[in-house]
């Protein structure tokens, strides 16, 4: 056998042996030393790499742009969202858990008082209520519904046919005209009163609004999830989640929103650019023990699954074979054999 052929076969043998060795290390069941050393090595040296050395702002923004602005969920994921929504609804309508078990009095009061502090926003809403044409239109519709639902005895008079001629028909037609005129006036006054009253409520002193909010909370917090969510159908839940996603798909195309998101990313990068990777991990509450725990939580099962499917050898060889297939490696082995044998 020629020396070049021998060097090539020897390289292949070394690759197979290294593959076997690495796989044995990876598949060690108890306190895997390979994973332990790898995580320890990464964490110990993470304090030597700054964020700005590890990733560039442009690259980070490109990732955000791709996954936040361009990525669309497939049909399978959308179907899964529907299934999950129905499961959540099913769990809720069978749960006796009270709302105050999910939201404490203290948390509710913190949010309520924080909202009440937004005086400028309340004045802005108040001014818009008084001058917004759409608000006036909605209030008129609401007033019409209130008037009709509370005057059922007038329905018969509203629907009477006055197409016939005669004194009786003229009198009836006159009464109907007057009735419609009176009802229109009542609707307009009722609509104005509704808007005015709503505006008055919005500008109530914080103490009075807080009393109203706490009174409503006292009634609501004792209700169970079953009592609350039974008012909705499973399909309502499903459509709500799908609607949120579809709304986000449209909203994320707005140039302003994209600029806001990218600006936040730039702000994050500027703030943490001089942090090393170890400090970044610590800033989100992770230390080396957490990394070890998570590595042992997922990696062993993943590696075992790859081995059972006969894929692990191929993955390892893909990583190391370029070295053993390299002509320079073969020449090195051949030269080494010439020098030492």
C-alpha positions as CSV (number, residue, x, y, z in Angstrom):
1,X,0.0,0.0,0.0
2,X,1.4,3.4,-1.0
3,X,2.1,5.9,1.8
4,X,-0.6,8.4,0.5
5,X,-3.2,5.7,0.6
6,X,-2.1,4.6,4.0
7,X,-2.2,8.2,5.3
8,X,-5.8,8.6,3.9
9,X,-7.0,5.3,5.5
10,X,-5.2,6.2,8.8
11,X,-7.0,9.6,8.8
12,X,-10.4,7.9,8.3
13,X,-9.6,5.4,11.1
14,X,-8.7,8.3,13.4
15,X,-12.0,10.1,12.5
16,X,-14.1,7.0,13.4
17,X,-12.2,6.6,16.7
18,X,-12.7,10.3,17.6
19,X,-16.4,10.0,16.6
20,X,-16.7,7.0,18.9
21,X,-14.9,8.8,21.7
22,X,-17.0,12.0,21.5
23,X,-20.2,10.0,21.3
24,X,-19.3,8.1,24.4
25,X,-18.6,11.3,26.2
26,X,-21.9,12.9,25.0
27,X,-24.0,9.9,26.0
28,X,-22.6,9.5,29.5
29,X,-25.7,9.1,31.7
30,X,-24.6,10.3,35.1
31,X,-23.2,13.8,35.6
32,X,-22.0,14.0,32.1
33,X,-18.4,15.4,32.3
34,X,-18.4,16.4,28.7
35,X,-21.4,18.7,29.1
36,X,-20.1,19.9,32.5
37,X,-16.8,20.9,31.2
38,X,-18.3,22.5,28.1
39,X,-20.7,24.7,30.0
40,X,-18.0,25.5,32.6
41,X,-15.6,26.5,29.9
42,X,-18.2,28.7,28.1
43,X,-19.3,30.5,31.4
44,X,-15.7,31.0,32.7
45,X,-14.6,32.7,29.5
46,X,-17.8,34.6,29.0
47,X,-16.4,37.5,31.0
48,X,-13.8,38.1,28.4
49,X,-16.3,38.8,25.5
50,X,-18.2,42.1,25.4
51,X,-21.6,42.2,23.7
52,X,-20.3,44.6,21.1
53,X,-17.6,42.1,20.2
54,X,-20.0,39.2,20.1
55,X,-22.7,40.8,17.9
56,X,-23.1,43.9,15.8
57,X,-26.1,46.2,16.1
58,X,-26.9,45.9,12.4
59,X,-27.0,42.1,12.7
60,X,-29.2,42.3,15.8
61,X,-31.7,44.6,14.0
62,X,-31.8,42.4,10.9
63,X,-32.8,39.4,13.1
64,X,-35.5,41.5,14.8
65,X,-36.7,42.7,11.4
66,X,-36.9,39.2,10.0
67,X,-38.7,37.6,12.9
68,X,-40.8,40.5,14.2
69,X,-41.8,42.2,10.9
70,X,-41.6,39.5,8.2
71,X,-42.1,36.0,9.7
72,X,-45.6,34.6,9.2
73,X,-47.0,31.6,11.2
74,X,-47.9,28.6,9.2
75,X,-51.4,27.0,9.0
76,X,-50.3,24.3,11.6
77,X,-49.3,26.9,14.2
78,X,-52.5,28.9,13.7
79,X,-54.5,25.7,14.1
80,X,-52.6,24.9,17.2
81,X,-53.4,28.4,18.6
82,X,-57.1,27.6,18.1
83,X,-56.7,24.2,19.9
84,X,-54.9,25.9,22.8
85,X,-57.6,28.6,23.0
86,X,-60.3,26.0,23.3
87,X,-58.3,24.1,26.0
88,X,-57.9,27.3,28.0
89,X,-61.7,27.9,27.7
90,X,-62.4,24.3,28.8
91,X,-60.2,24.6,31.8
92,X,-61.7,28.0,32.8
93,X,-65.3,26.9,32.6
94,X,-64.5,23.9,34.9
95,X,-62.5,25.9,37.4
96,X,-63.9,27.2,40.7
97,X,-60.8,29.4,41.1
98,X,-61.8,32.9,42.1
99,X,-60.5,35.9,40.3
100,X,-58.8,37.3,43.4
101,X,-56.6,34.2,43.4
102,X,-55.1,35.4,40.1
103,X,-55.1,39.1,40.9
104,X,-54.6,40.3,44.5
105,X,-56.2,43.3,46.1
106,X,-52.8,45.0,46.3
107,X,-52.1,44.4,42.6
108,X,-55.5,45.7,41.5
109,X,-55.1,48.8,43.6
110,X,-51.6,49.5,42.3
111,X,-52.9,49.4,38.7
112,X,-56.0,51.4,39.5
113,X,-54.2,54.2,41.3
114,X,-51.6,54.3,38.6
115,X,-54.3,54.8,35.9
116,X,-56.0,57.4,38.0
117,X,-52.7,59.4,38.1
118,X,-52.9,59.9,34.3
119,X,-54.9,63.2,34.6
120,X,-53.8,64.5,31.2
121,X,-55.1,61.4,29.5
122,X,-58.4,61.7,31.2
123,X,-58.8,65.3,30.2
124,X,-57.9,64.4,26.6
125,X,-60.5,61.6,26.5
126,X,-63.1,64.1,28.0
127,X,-62.4,66.7,25.4
128,X,-62.7,64.1,22.6
129,X,-66.0,62.8,24.0
130,X,-67.5,66.3,23.7
131,X,-66.4,67.1,20.2
132,X,-65.9,63.7,18.4
133,X,-68.6,63.2,15.7
134,X,-68.3,59.4,16.0
135,X,-69.0,59.6,19.7
136,X,-72.1,61.6,19.0
137,X,-73.2,59.0,16.4
138,X,-72.7,56.1,18.8
139,X,-74.5,57.9,21.7
140,X,-77.5,58.6,19.4
141,X,-77.7,54.9,18.5
142,X,-77.5,54.0,22.2
143,X,-80.1,56.5,23.1
144,X,-82.4,55.1,20.3
145,X,-82.0,51.6,21.7
146,X,-82.7,52.7,25.2
147,X,-85.8,54.6,24.2
148,X,-87.2,51.8,22.1
149,X,-86.5,49.1,24.7
150,X,-88.2,51.2,27.4
151,X,-91.3,52.2,25.4
152,X,-92.7,48.9,24.0
153,X,-96.3,50.3,24.2
154,X,-95.4,52.7,21.4
155,X,-94.4,50.0,19.0
156,X,-97.9,49.4,17.8
157,X,-98.4,53.1,17.1
158,X,-95.0,53.3,15.2
159,X,-96.0,50.4,12.9
160,X,-99.6,51.4,12.1
161,X,-100.3,51.8,8.4
162,X,-101.5,55.4,7.5
163,X,-101.7,55.0,3.7
164,X,-105.5,55.0,3.7
165,X,-107.4,58.3,3.1
166,X,-109.8,59.8,5.5
167,X,-110.0,62.0,8.6
168,X,-108.9,59.1,10.9
169,X,-105.8,58.4,8.8
170,X,-104.8,62.1,8.8
171,X,-105.2,62.3,12.5
172,X,-103.2,59.1,13.0
173,X,-100.5,60.4,10.6
174,X,-100.3,63.7,12.5
175,X,-99.9,61.8,15.8
176,X,-97.2,59.6,14.3
177,X,-95.3,62.6,13.0
178,X,-95.5,64.3,16.4
179,X,-94.4,61.2,18.1
180,X,-91.4,60.8,15.8
181,X,-90.5,64.4,16.4
182,X,-90.8,64.0,20.1
183,X,-88.8,60.8,20.1
184,X,-86.0,62.4,18.0
185,X,-85.8,65.2,20.5
186,X,-85.7,62.8,23.4
187,X,-83.0,60.7,21.6
188,X,-80.9,63.8,21.0
189,X,-81.2,65.0,24.6
190,X,-80.6,61.5,26.0
191,X,-77.5,61.1,23.8
192,X,-76.2,64.5,25.0
193,X,-76.9,63.5,28.6
194,X,-75.1,60.2,28.2
195,X,-72.0,61.8,26.8
196,X,-72.1,64.6,29.4
197,X,-72.5,62.1,32.2
198,X,-69.7,59.9,30.9
199,X,-67.5,63.0,30.7
200,X,-68.5,63.9,34.2
201,X,-67.5,60.5,35.5
202,X,-64.1,60.6,33.8
203,X,-63.3,63.9,35.5
204,X,-64.5,62.9,39.0
205,X,-61.9,63.4,41.7
206,X,-59.5,60.5,42.1
207,X,-61.0,59.5,45.5
208,X,-64.5,59.1,44.0
209,X,-63.2,57.1,41.0
210,X,-61.2,54.9,43.4
211,X,-64.3,54.2,45.5
212,X,-66.2,53.2,42.3
213,X,-63.3,51.0,41.2
214,X,-62.9,49.3,44.5
215,X,-66.7,48.7,44.8
216,X,-66.7,47.0,41.3
217,X,-63.6,45.0,42.3
218,X,-65.3,43.8,45.5
219,X,-68.1,42.3,43.4
220,X,-65.9,41.0,40.6
221,X,-63.1,39.4,42.6
222,X,-65.3,36.9,44.3
223,X,-66.6,35.4,41.0
224,X,-65.1,32.1,39.9
225,X,-63.5,31.5,36.5
226,X,-66.3,29.2,35.7
227,X,-68.9,31.9,36.3
228,X,-67.0,34.5,34.3
229,X,-65.9,32.4,31.3
230,X,-69.1,30.6,30.9
231,X,-70.4,33.8,29.4
232,X,-68.1,33.1,26.4
233,X,-68.0,30.3,23.9
234,X,-64.9,28.4,22.9
235,X,-65.1,29.8,19.4
236,X,-65.0,33.3,20.9
237,X,-61.7,32.5,22.6
238,X,-60.2,31.0,19.4
239,X,-61.3,33.9,17.3
240,X,-59.9,36.4,19.8
241,X,-56.4,34.9,19.7
242,X,-56.4,34.7,15.9
243,X,-57.7,38.3,15.7
244,X,-54.8,39.4,17.9
245,X,-52.3,37.7,15.6
246,X,-53.9,39.1,12.4
247,X,-54.0,42.6,13.9
248,X,-50.3,42.3,14.8
249,X,-49.5,41.3,11.3
250,X,-51.1,44.4,10.0
251,X,-49.8,46.7,12.7
252,X,-46.2,45.6,12.3
253,X,-46.1,46.8,8.7
254,X,-46.5,50.4,9.9
255,X,-43.3,52.3,9.4
256,X,-43.7,54.1,12.7
257,X,-44.0,50.9,14.7
258,X,-41.1,49.3,13.0
259,X,-39.0,52.4,13.8
260,X,-40.0,52.2,17.4
261,X,-39.0,48.5,17.7
262,X,-35.7,49.1,16.0
263,X,-35.0,52.1,18.2
264,X,-35.7,50.0,21.3
265,X,-33.2,47.4,20.0
266,X,-30.6,50.1,19.4
267,X,-31.2,51.4,22.9
268,X,-30.7,48.0,24.3
269,X,-27.5,47.6,22.3
270,X,-26.1,51.0,23.4
271,X,-26.9,50.3,27.0
272,X,-25.4,46.8,27.2
273,X,-22.7,47.2,24.5
274,X,-19.8,47.3,27.1
275,X,-21.3,44.5,29.2
276,X,-19.6,41.1,28.9
277,X,-21.6,38.0,28.3
278,X,-21.3,36.8,31.9
279,X,-22.7,40.1,33.1
280,X,-25.6,39.9,30.7
281,X,-26.4,36.4,32.0
282,X,-26.3,37.7,35.6
283,X,-28.4,40.7,34.7
284,X,-31.3,38.3,33.8
285,X,-30.7,36.2,37.0
286,X,-28.7,33.3,35.5
287,X,-25.4,31.9,36.8
288,X,-23.3,28.9,36.0
289,X,-25.4,26.5,38.1
290,X,-28.5,27.5,36.0
291,X,-26.7,26.8,32.8
292,X,-25.6,23.4,34.1
293,X,-29.1,22.6,35.2
294,X,-30.7,23.6,31.9
295,X,-28.0,21.8,29.9
296,X,-28.7,18.6,31.8
297,X,-32.5,19.1,31.5
298,X,-32.5,19.0,27.7
299,X,-29.2,17.8,26.2
300,X,-29.2,14.2,27.4
301,X,-32.7,13.5,26.0
302,X,-31.8,15.2,22.7
303,X,-28.6,13.3,22.3
304,X,-30.3,10.0,23.1
305,X,-33.0,10.7,20.6
306,X,-30.4,11.4,17.9
307,X,-28.5,8.2,18.8
308,X,-31.7,6.1,18.6
309,X,-32.4,7.5,15.1
310,X,-28.8,6.8,14.0
311,X,-28.1,10.4,13.4
312,X,-25.5,11.2,16.1
313,X,-22.5,9.7,14.3
314,X,-23.3,11.6,11.2
315,X,-23.6,14.9,13.1
316,X,-20.3,14.4,14.8
317,X,-18.5,13.4,11.6
318,X,-19.9,16.4,9.8
319,X,-18.2,18.6,12.3
320,X,-14.8,16.9,12.4
321,X,-14.5,15.2,8.9
322,X,-13.2,18.3,7.1
323,X,-10.0,18.0,9.1
324,X,-9.5,14.3,8.4
325,X,-10.5,14.6,4.7
326,X,-8.1,17.5,4.1
327,X,-5.2,16.8,1.8
328,X,-2.9,18.8,4.2
329,X,-3.9,16.3,7.0
330,X,-3.0,13.4,4.8
331,X,0.3,15.0,3.9
332,X,1.0,15.7,7.6
333,X,0.4,12.0,8.5
334,X,2.6,10.9,5.6
335,X,5.4,13.2,6.6
336,X,5.1,12.2,10.2
337,X,5.4,8.5,9.3
338,X,8.4,9.2,7.2
339,X,10.1,11.1,10.0
340,X,9.3,8.6,12.8
341,X,9.2,5.1,11.2
